[in-house]
Amino acid sequence: MGKRWRPAVILGLACVAALSALAEEEKATRLETARWAAGLNAKSEGGREWTARNVPTIGRLITPVLNGCLPETGDEVTAFSVFVRLSRKGRVLEVLTDLDASLGACMTDGARNLQFPEPPRDDYWVQVNLAASL
């Protein structure tokens, strides 16, 4: 009877591995999309001015959220980018970072109540460069 279950167990493990790989691929694709969209937004006619005027404010407002999501003891200061998706009203819809998916999720939760400057349109991705002890 043990031999009958072996193929099912192997198939189950293979499915778990495949789902994990799919999740990682989806995260990478989502981050690539955010990076691409933020780049397009920053280069667009209205986006250049909006980015120059508002990204420093967004960075200043989101830094305490970042600090609340990091462990208290960091080894070294690391510069990195976060990608923030804003609603038309300047509310945070999503934060992504290539450092750690859980950091982006924590920052999304922590930034939900922040009010940022209203972007030129809905679902507006912006890149914010930050540095933190990690």
N, C-alpha and C positions, 0 to 999 in steps of 0.2 A: 504494500500500500504506500510506502514511503517513496517509491520510485514514481508513482503516479503524480505526486505533488511536486516533485522536483521541477518539471517543465513550467508549471504554473508559477512557482516561486521565482524562477529565472526570468520568466516573462514579466512578472510584477516588478522585479528589480530593474529590468530594462526600461519599463515604462516610467518609473520614478526618475531614472537617470535622464531619459529623453525629455521629460517635463522640466527638470532642472535646467538642462541645456537650453530649452526653449525660453524659459524665463530669463536666463542670462542674455540670450540673443535679443529678446524683446527689449530688455533694459538698454542694451547697447544701441539698438535701432532707435529707441525713444530718445536717448541722449544725442545721437547723431542728428535726429530730426530737430531737436531743440537747438543744437549748435548751429545748424544750417538756417533755421528760421530766425534766430537772434542775429546772425550775420546779415541776412537779407534785410531785416528790420532796421539794423544800424546803418545800412547803406542806402536805404530808401530816402526819398526826398524829405518827407516829414520826419522820418526816423532819425536822421543825423542830428537834427536840432533837438529833438526830444531826448535822445540818448545823451548828448552833451549836457543838456540842462538837468536831467533827472537821475542818471545812473549814480552820481555821487550821493544823492539823497537816499536812493534805494539801498546803496551799500551801507550808509550810516544807520539806516533803520533796521536792516536785516542782520547786522553784526551782533547785536545782543541775542537774537534768535539763534544764530550760529553758536555763540558762546554757551547758550543753554543746552545745546545738543551735543556738545563735545565733553569728553571726560575731563576731569579737573587737572589731571597730570598729563601733559603732552611732552613728547621728547624733543621735537624740533619744529620750528616754524616752517610751514609749507604754504606756498602760494598756489591757489587753485581758482577755478571758476565755478560759479553756480549759475544755473539757467532758471530764470523765474518766468512763469507764464502768468500773465495778468489778464483780468477781465477788463472790459471797456470802462468800468468804474474804478479801476486801480486796485482791485482786490487780488490777492494771491490765489491762483487756482492750483499751482503745482510748482515745486522746486526740485530740480535734478542736479546732481553733481556726479562727476566720474570717480570720486573718491570712494563713496560707499552709498549704496541704495538706502540704507537705514538712516543715514545722515540727511539725505534729501527728504525722506518721509517725515523725519522729526522736524525739519525746517518748514515743510509744508504745513504741518499741524501748528507749529509755533507762530507762523506768519499769517495765518488765516484772518486774524483780527486787525492786522496792520492796514493802514490806508496809504497807498502809494499814489504818486501823480497819475492822472488818467492818461493811458496810452492812446495813440492814434486810432486803434481799433481793438476789437475783442480778440481773445486768444493771442495776445501779443507777447512773444518771447523776448527776453532781454538777458544779456550776459553781464554778470557782475563779478569782477575779480576781487578775491578776498585773500587774506592770509590768516593762518591760525596755527596754534601749537597742536600737533597731532601725535 
